[in-house]
Amino acid sequence: MAKPVHSMIRVLDEARSLDFYKRAFGLEIAERIAFPDFALIYLRHPSSPFELELTVNFDRTEPYVLGDGYGHLAVVVDDVAAEHARFEGEKPGPLRDFKHEGRTLAQFFFATDPDGYKIEVIQKGGRFA
């Protein structure tokens, strides 16, 4: 049986990305593997074995083009309204109620990292308990 272990994104500025993910989500470096031309940095939260892999290509000088596909990473928090307020300096998207047939499925907002990747911040509960 397959077990998800990480998701990877390419980032332009290692220090800026590490700062963002630590401040925003409490992700810490689990491992950093440096090669001559690039580095792989695995970030992890103490509550989960799942990792976010940041790939830094040392010769890259231009931001990555993310394309028009809409993908994202998602995290669960205990108080989404408090997290939204905490993110004000990061210019979060609006806090939303996602409903289906009159029932709230989730409350969430999207944050954006320094490279333009979207992170969905979801209220803990229901499907996301």
C-alpha positions in Angstrom: 0.0 0.0 0.0 1.3 3.4 -0.9 1.8 6.0 1.8 2.2 9.7 0.9 5.5 11.1 2.3 6.1 14.5 0.7 5.1 17.1 -1.9 7.8 19.1 -3.7 7.9 22.7 -4.9 10.7 24.7 -6.6 11.6 27.9 -4.8 13.8 30.8 -5.9 15.1 32.1 -2.5 15.9 29.5 0.0 16.2 31.8 3.0 13.0 33.6 2.2 11.0 30.4 1.7 12.4 28.8 4.9 11.4 32.0 6.9 7.9 32.0 5.4 7.2 28.3 6.1 8.5 28.5 9.6 6.6 31.7 10.6 3.4 30.7 8.7 3.1 27.0 9.6 5.8 26.1 12.1 7.6 23.9 9.5 11.2 23.1 10.5 14.1 21.6 8.5 14.0 17.8 8.8 16.9 17.4 6.4 18.9 19.5 3.9 20.8 17.7 1.1 23.1 19.9 -0.9 24.4 18.9 -4.4 26.7 21.0 -6.6 23.8 22.6 -8.5 20.8 22.3 -6.2 19.6 21.6 -2.7 16.7 19.5 -1.4 15.2 20.8 1.8 12.7 18.7 3.6 10.4 20.6 6.0 8.2 18.9 8.6 5.8 19.9 11.4 6.2 18.0 14.7 2.6 16.8 14.5 3.0 15.0 11.2 5.5 12.8 9.3 4.5 14.3 5.9 7.1 16.6 4.5 7.2 19.6 2.1 10.3 19.3 -0.1 11.7 22.6 -1.3 14.0 22.3 -4.3 16.4 25.2 -4.8 18.3 25.3 -8.2 21.4 27.5 -7.4 21.7 28.9 -10.9 18.1 30.0 -11.1 17.6 33.8 -11.2 14.1 34.2 -12.5 10.9 33.3 -10.6 9.2 30.0 -11.7 6.1 30.2 -13.9 3.5 28.4 -11.9 1.1 27.9 -14.9 -2.7 28.0 -14.9 -3.2 24.6 -13.2 -4.7 25.2 -9.7 -2.9 23.0 -7.2 -2.2 23.7 -3.5 -1.0 22.4 -0.2 -3.5 22.3 2.7 -3.0 22.6 6.4 -5.5 22.3 9.3 -5.6 24.7 12.2 -7.6 24.9 15.5 -8.9 28.5 14.9 -9.0 29.6 11.3 -10.2 33.1 12.1 -7.3 33.7 14.5 -4.9 32.3 11.9 -6.4 34.6 9.2 -5.8 37.6 11.5 -2.2 36.4 12.2 -1.6 36.3 8.4 -2.6 39.9 7.8 1.0 40.9 7.1 1.1 38.1 4.4 -2.0 39.4 2.7 -4.2 36.3 2.9 -7.2 35.7 0.7 -10.6 36.2 2.2 -11.9 33.9 4.9 -14.6 31.7 3.3 -17.4 29.3 4.2 -17.6 26.5 1.8 -21.1 25.1 1.8 -22.9 22.2 0.1 -26.7 21.9 0.3 -26.8 24.5 3.1 -24.2 22.7 5.3 -20.7 24.1 5.9 -18.1 21.7 4.6 -15.1 23.9 5.6 -14.0 27.3 6.6 -10.8 28.3 5.0 -8.5 30.9 3.4 -5.6 30.8 1.1 -2.1 32.1 2.0 0.5 32.7 -0.7 4.2 31.8 -0.2 7.1 34.0 -1.6 7.1 32.1 -4.9 3.3 32.4 -5.4 2.3 28.9 -4.3 -1.1 28.7 -2.6 -1.6 27.1 0.8 -5.1 26.4 2.0 -5.6 27.0 5.7 -8.6 25.0 6.9 -10.6 25.1 10.2 -10.1 21.8 12.1 -13.3 19.8 12.4 -15.7 17.8 10.3 -13.8 16.1 7.4 -10.6 17.7 8.7 -10.8 16.5 12.4 
